Every structure is written in C-alpha cells, then in structure tokens.
Amino acid sequence: MAKKHVIYKEDNWNMITAEIEGVRITVREISTEWGEDTYVLNGRHELMDWAEKHFTADKYENAAEILEKFRQL
C-alpha cells in the first residue's frame, strides 16, 4: 500500500504530492496553469537528484521549502 505525502498545497488545484511504495516514488505536480505531471522515480537518491534540478529558485519562489519537504521523506 502506498503512503501519500503532501509536499506543497496552495489549494485543491495547485499541489505537489508524493506516493511512496517500496523504493518507487511517484510525484504528482498539479497546477491550474500546466495541468498534471507525474514522475516515477526509483529511490530516494534519484528523487533528490530530480527535485534539485526541477525545483530551482528561478522557476519556483518557494523552492527551498519544497526541497526541504522532499528531504524529510
């Protein structure tokens, strides 16, 4: 059974969630602007590599907060 974590939530239509099932981590990024993007990552190391490249300060104003939540998984 997968365990769901809310990484960031602005409202019901703008959020980032992570589901952990074994070593597989599924990240869903839902936005009213872009729609829904799903990323499947194999392990925490791959997750952190992806997150540090994807959530940069120039693209996301609260990137540091999002990265810290990913580190806590």
C-alpha positions as CSV (number, residue, x, y, z in Angstrom):
1,M,0.0,0.0,0.0
2,A,1.4,3.4,-1.0
3,K,1.8,6.2,1.6
4,K,0.8,9.6,0.3
5,H,2.6,12.8,1.4
6,V,1.6,16.4,0.6
7,I,4.7,18.3,-0.3
8,Y,3.1,21.6,-1.2
9,K,-0.5,22.6,-1.3
10,E,-1.8,26.0,-2.3
11,D,-5.5,25.0,-2.9
12,N,-7.3,22.0,-4.3
13,W,-5.9,22.6,-7.8
14,N,-2.3,23.6,-7.1
15,M,-0.3,21.0,-5.2
16,I,2.6,18.6,-5.2
17,T,2.2,15.1,-3.7
18,A,4.5,12.1,-3.4
19,E,3.4,8.5,-3.0
20,I,5.9,6.0,-1.7
21,E,5.5,2.3,-2.4
22,G,8.7,0.3,-1.5
23,V,11.5,2.0,-3.4
24,R,9.3,3.5,-6.0
25,I,8.3,7.1,-5.5
26,T,5.5,8.7,-7.6
27,V,5.5,12.5,-7.6
28,R,2.4,14.4,-8.9
29,E,2.6,18.1,-9.7
30,I,-0.9,19.5,-10.3
31,S,-1.4,23.1,-11.5
32,T,-4.2,25.1,-12.9
33,E,-1.7,26.6,-15.3
34,W,0.1,23.4,-16.6
35,G,-2.3,20.5,-15.7
36,E,-0.9,17.4,-14.1
37,D,2.6,16.0,-14.5
38,T,3.5,12.6,-13.0
39,Y,7.1,11.5,-12.4
40,V,8.0,7.9,-11.3
41,L,11.4,7.7,-9.5
42,N,13.3,4.7,-8.2
43,G,14.6,5.5,-4.8
44,R,15.3,8.5,-2.6
45,H,18.6,9.3,-4.3
46,E,17.0,9.6,-7.7
47,L,14.2,11.7,-6.1
48,M,16.6,14.2,-4.6
49,D,18.6,14.5,-7.9
50,W,15.5,15.2,-9.8
51,A,14.0,17.6,-7.2
52,E,17.1,19.7,-7.0
53,K,17.2,20.1,-10.8
54,H,13.4,20.6,-11.2
55,F,12.6,22.9,-8.3
56,T,15.0,25.8,-8.8
57,A,14.6,29.2,-7.3
58,D,14.2,30.9,-10.7
59,K,11.2,28.7,-11.5
60,Y,9.6,28.3,-8.1
61,E,9.5,31.1,-5.5
62,N,9.2,28.6,-2.6
63,A,11.8,26.1,-3.9
64,A,13.7,25.9,-0.6
65,E,10.5,24.9,1.3
66,I,9.6,22.2,-1.3
67,L,13.1,20.7,-1.3
68,E,13.1,20.5,2.5
69,K,9.8,18.6,2.4
70,F,11.4,16.1,-0.1
71,R,14.4,15.7,2.2
72,Q,12.1,14.7,5.0
73,L,10.5,11.8,3.1
